[in-house]
Amino acid sequence: MKAHEQLELEMAIDQTKKMLPIYREHAKAVSQVLKSYYDELIAAGFTEAQALEIVKSHGVYTGGTPR
């Protein structure tokens, strides 16, 4: 590996480490959205298995026009 490639890689690793707290907060927010979606599907009459499949298929995108 060339010296500049090594430096770029080390910088990328450092940046990723600095971003870790933000990644954790993002994961927490996404998990709350997914759980809420799952719970609301069950409240709307879907079975737990159906709700899980819908959440697995859609993720946080529940429809509408993609941007």
N, C-alpha and C positions, 0 to 999 in steps of 0.2 A: 504494500500500500504506500502510495506517495505521501510525503509529509503534509501537503495541503489537504489531502483526502482524510488523513488521520485527524487533523485539526478540525475539519468540518464535521466529522463524525463525533468527536469529543464535544464540540459545541452543540450539536443536535441532542446528544445525551444530556448535557447540562440543562438545556432548554426544556426538555421533556421532564426532567426531575423538578424543575421550577414550576412547571404546569400541573404537577401531580395533585396538589390541593384543589385546583379548579376542576380537574378531571373527576375527582371524587365527588365534589359538589354537583357536577353535571350528572353523574351516575345516580346520585341520590334523588335528584329532581326527576330524572327519567323514570326511575323505579316507582316513584310516587304517582306519576302520571299513568304508568302501566297498571299499577294496582287499582287506581281509581277507575280506570276504564274497565278492568276485569270486574270489579265490584258492581259497577253500573250495568254491565251486561247481565249479570246475575239478577240484579234488581229488576231488569226489564223482562225477565222470564227465561233467559238462557240457562241451560244447565252449567255446572262448573266445568265440565269437559268441553262443552261448546264454547263457553267464554274463553277458556284457555286457548283453544284452537284459533279463535278469532284474534285474540291478542298476539298469538305467535305469528299469525299470517300478516297482520296489519302493523304490528309494532306500535309506534306512537302516531303513525299516519292513519287516520280513521276515515279518510275520504275527502271529497272536495277536489278542487282543481289544484294540481301541483304547480308550484311557482317556478 
